[in-house]
């Protein structure tokens, strides 16, 4: 399984849906709270050029912005 990083905030409902989806599918991921972690926020902006969350970075794929279930499913071969 590739490395998976989720950039999120605690108040974002789509972030919660994304993380629940990953957990339901037994996908391990690192969660980075961009509301509290300036380094993670800068990392996310550098990768995507924007401030919107959620952003999911799956090793070997372009970042996926938002909870795009089909793109995530394809990238992870679920």
C-alpha positions, 0 to 999 in steps of 0.5 A: 500500500502506498503512503497516504497523507491527508491534509485536513482541519477538525471542523471540515465535514468533508475531511471527516468523510474522507478519513472515515472512508479510508478507515472503512477500507483499511487504508493507513494514513497520516493526518496533518491538521493544517489549522494548527500545523503551519509547516503542513499548511505550507506543504499542502499549498506548495503541492496544490496551490490552494488552501482548500481541504481536504487534500489527499496525497497518495504516493505516486499520484497527483494530489486529490483535492476534495473528497473525490471518492472515485479518484481515491478508489482508482489511486488506491486500487480499492 
